[in-house]
Amino acid sequence: MNNQIDKRGKLLEEPFAYKTTKDGKVFIYWHGKQIMLLNGKTADKFTASIEQADAQQAQLLMARVTGHFKHGNETLITASTKGVHHAGHKYCSKI
């Protein structure tokens, strides 16, 4: 893989995976956790692209499709989410 794209080598660990359902939906996983669902034309385009890709290209494709989903603040408790418990998240505790 081009070192300019994956400078820290994180995609070499193959953190992404995907599963396609019979009805054409695509579930994308990061370290075993579902992070995205694709359907319709987006799922069709993804499936066609990933079938042509090798393992490293597939990781890059899934990273691009998911975008910047992980910024570190997705499930932090704020004033607007007070009273909401995100089960199993390491940053959350019962309120």
Summary of the structure (lengths in Angstrom):
residues: 95
radius of gyration: 16.0
end to end distance: 44.6
largest distance: 47.6
contacts: 200
relative contact order: 0.14
helix: 33%
strand: 17%
